[in-house]
Amino acid sequence: MSETVSLVSLMTPSKTVQFSYPGHMDFKVDLCYLSREELIKLRKRCLTTKFDKKTRQPTEILDEDRFMSDYVSSVVKGWSGLKYRIVEELILIDTSDLDLEEELPYTEENALALMKNSSEFDTWVTETVGDLENFTTSRSQR
């Protein structure tokens, strides 16, 4: 007879996988899947409670800037191959002094700026991270 296995002991709070950005196979982004529990903790860290004088009830308010910053640092773990020519397809930038074939280095600040200003990139990251199947099949790269 086999031993009883606890599902809780098998669970992992996160997993990072490298994905190629659609239409740009050389632009690779390391994305981290967060469990539901981890996402709830992240959201709770960004909530403040204020007293509403009209309703005389406490009201929770989400600090959207902090949430976006914490979310990006939690799910976007790095990238390579993000050339300025790709960046200018995602957001409006001044490329007059840039070599379009040079790469924009990954920093949390650059990742946050891209997520805040490119709805295309934000949507792709959110959809990719939200699909558990992207993190359950064994792949070295996508």
Secondary structure, 3 states (H helix, E strand, C coil): CCCCCCHHHHCCCEEEEEEEECCEEEEEEEEEEECHHHHHHHHHHCEEEEEECCCCEEEEEECHHHHHHHHHHHHEEEEECCEHHHHHHHCCCCCCCCCCCCECCCCHHHHHHHHHHCHHHHHHHHHHHHCCHHHHCCCCCC
